[in-house]
Structures are given as structure tokens and as C-alpha cells.
Amino acid sequence: MIKDHVLQLILARLEEDLALARQAAQAAHEAATHEESLAENKYDTRGLEAAYLAAGQSRRVEELRQALSLYQNLQLRPFDAERGIQLTALVRLVDGRGEEQTLFLGPDAAGLKVLAGDRQVMVITPRSPLGQRLLGRGEGDEIELTLAGASRCYEVLEVG
């Protein structure tokens, strides 16, 4: 799997998500300012609820815009075994049950998933618990991670 292809998929997904978020923000803003949103009495909160929704949608647009900008300016780096896993690494892991997953260590947009060929790639960031544990590691290394009281062990199969 080629990192450049994964990056292009991430960029395309962020652009799609941003376009949808802008439409949702516009619709929420129109609903918040529409005459039907005016309160009919002191207990009528339609307008207030619509304004909260519009504000939340606007924040989501800004988050996506910032993430897209980060990825547009991202310089992919080849894996350096001496430095270990760093930002822009494409990592294939296997857990103790034999389940594999492929991760892209990116600057933002954690949880975003793209399909690269027959493999799903999930974006994680260095700020995540797994991202922190992966930094500096290499192929063959084992990582133990405890989340919500459950311990999981991973082996790094491949780094690109």
C-alpha cells in the first residue's frame, strides 16, 4: 500500500466531509434565522435550539477546514528505522486475536477511515494512546495498551 495514495484518499474524504458540513451549517443558520424560529412564548426554545445547532455546525466546518489544511501541507516521510514510527507512518498491526488493522499516523482527523484497495485504513494521531505508544517503534515491536481497564497487545507487522 502506498502512503501517497492513502494521503490522497484522506484529502478527498476531508473535502467531501467539509462540503457536507458547509451545507449543514448553511441549513442550520437559515433555520436559526427563519421567522418560524421566533419564540411564541417564554417556553418556546426552537430558536435557541436552532442557534446552538448552527453554532455547532460552524465549529465542525472550522475543524474540517483546519484538518484539510494540515493534510494539504503534509510532507510524507519515508520510514527511518533509527527514528522509528513518526508522523505520516503507515502502520500495519496485529492484535493477540490475530486481527489486523492498518493505521495512518496523521496530524488530525482521528478516526477517519478510508478504503485503500481491499484494506481499511484508519487515521490516528500522536495524541491518541495508541499513537503515543507507536512513536519510535518499529517492525516486530510489541505494544501493550490498557483502555477502560482492558489490556490489549499489538505487534507491529509493517511500517511504511
PEUR-V599436 format. One record per residue. N is the residue number from 1. SS is DSSP state (~ for helix, > for strand, _ for the rest). NEAR is the number of other C-alpha atoms within 12 Angstrom. Layout:
N&SS&NEAR + N&SS&NEAR
This chain:
1&_&23 + 2&_&22 + 3&~&29 + 4&~&23 + 5&~&19 + 6&~&35 + 7&~&38 + 8&~&21 + 9&~&28 + 10&~&41 + 11&~&32 + 12&~&22 + 13&~&24 + 14&~&35 + 15&~&23 + 16&~&18 + 17&~&26 + 18&~&28 + 19&~&21 + 20&~&20 + 21&~&27 + 22&~&26 + 23&~&19 + 24&~&24 + 25&~&27 + 26&~&23 + 27&~&21 + 28&~&27 + 29&~&25 + 30&~&20 + 31&~&24 + 32&~&26 + 33&~&22 + 34&_&17 + 35&~&13 + 36&~&16 + 37&~&21 + 38&_&20 + 39&_&18 + 40&_&12 + 41&_&10 + 42&_&10 + 43&_&10 + 44&_&14 + 45&_&17 + 46&~&23 + 47&~&26 + 48&~&23 + 49&~&20 + 50&~&29 + 51&~&25 + 52&~&20 + 53&~&25 + 54&~&27 + 55&~&25 + 56&~&21 + 57&~&28 + 58&~&25 + 59&~&19 + 60&~&25 + 61&~&27 + 62&~&21 + 63&~&22 + 64&~&30 + 65&~&26 + 66&~&21 + 67&~&30 + 68&~&30 + 69&~&20 + 70&~&22 + 71&~&32 + 72&~&23 + 73&_&15 + 74&_&23 + 75&_&16 + 76&_&26 + 77&_&23 + 78&_&20 + 79&_&25 + 80&>&19 + 81&_&20 + 82&_&13 + 83&_&16 + 84&>&27 + 85&_&36 + 86&_&32 + 87&_&36 + 88&_&37 + 89&_&46 + 90&>&43 + 91&>&43 + 92&>&31 + 93&>&35 + 94&>&25 + 95&>&22 + 96&_&17 + 97&_&12 + 98&_&13 + 99&_&15 + 100&>&22 + 101&>&27 + 102&>&34 + 103&>&42 + 104&>&48 + 105&>&43 + 106&>&42 + 107&_&32 + 108&_&32 + 109&_&33 + 110&_&27 + 111&_&21 + 112&_&29 + 113&>&27 + 114&>&27 + 115&>&24 + 116&>&23 + 117&_&12 + 118&_&10 + 119&>&17 + 120&>&24 + 121&>&34 + 122&>&32 + 123&>&39 + 124&>&34 + 125&>&30 + 126&_&26 + 127&_&19 + 128&_&21 + 129&~&19 + 130&~&30 + 131&~&32 + 132&~&20 + 133&~&28 + 134&~&38 + 135&_&34 + 136&_&24 + 137&_&31 + 138&_&29 + 139&_&28 + 140&_&19 + 141&_&26 + 142&>&22 + 143&>&28 + 144&>&22 + 145&>&22 + 146&>&14 + 147&>&12 + 148&_&8 + 149&_&7 + 150&>&9 + 151&>&13 + 152&>&22 + 153&>&23 + 154&>&31 + 155&>&30 + 156&>&34 + 157&>&25 + 158&>&27 + 159&>&35 + 160&_&31
